[in-house]
Amino acid sequence: MVTVEVRNNDVNQALRRLKKTLNREGVFREMKMRRHCEKPYEKRQRKAREAVRRSRKNRSRLLSGKL
């Protein structure tokens, strides 16, 4: 469960912070995926794409020295 504290009655800033946190956790991507039924071959393709994305991300982190 994600909680965001509203400071100085600034709801807009809290909303931006909430959206940023949810986006980082992948909630929006998952909601988009669950809008329709996914066939097994589409699921395999998506998993393969996600694996490639993760490997590229890890490789770029290793090369930049952030890990």
C-alpha positions in Angstrom: 0.0 0.0 0.0 1.4 3.3 -1.0 0.9 6.4 1.2 1.7 10.0 0.4 1.7 12.7 3.0 0.1 16.0 2.0 2.3 18.9 3.2 1.2 22.5 3.6 -2.2 21.7 2.0 -0.5 21.2 -1.4 -2.6 18.4 -2.9 -1.2 18.9 -6.4 2.3 18.1 -5.2 1.2 15.1 -3.3 -0.8 13.8 -6.3 2.3 14.2 -8.5 4.4 12.3 -6.0 1.8 9.5 -5.8 1.7 9.2 -9.6 5.5 9.1 -9.8 5.6 6.3 -7.1 2.9 4.3 -8.8 4.6 4.6 -12.2 7.9 3.5 -10.7 6.2 0.4 -9.2 4.6 -0.5 -12.5 1.0 -0.2 -11.4 -0.1 1.7 -14.5 1.5 -0.8 -16.8 -0.2 -3.7 -15.0 -3.6 -1.9 -15.1 -3.1 -1.4 -18.9 -2.2 -5.1 -19.3 -5.3 -6.4 -17.4 -7.8 -4.4 -19.4 -8.1 -7.3 -21.8 -7.5 -11.1 -21.8 -4.0 -12.0 -22.8 -3.4 -15.1 -25.0 -0.6 -17.5 -24.0 1.6 -16.6 -26.9 1.2 -12.9 -26.2 2.2 -13.6 -22.6 5.4 -15.4 -23.7 6.2 -12.5 -26.0 5.7 -9.9 -23.2 7.8 -11.9 -20.8 10.6 -12.1 -23.4 10.4 -8.3 -24.0 10.5 -7.6 -20.3 13.5 -9.9 -19.9 15.3 -8.0 -22.7 14.4 -4.7 -21.1 15.7 -5.8 -17.7 19.0 -7.1 -19.2 19.6 -3.8 -21.1 18.8 -1.9 -17.9 21.3 -4.0 -15.9 23.9 -3.8 -18.6 23.7 0.0 -18.8 23.9 0.3 -15.0 27.0 -1.9 -14.9 28.6 0.2 -17.7 27.8 3.5 -16.0 29.0 2.2 -12.6 25.7 2.8 -10.7 25.4 -0.7 -9.4 
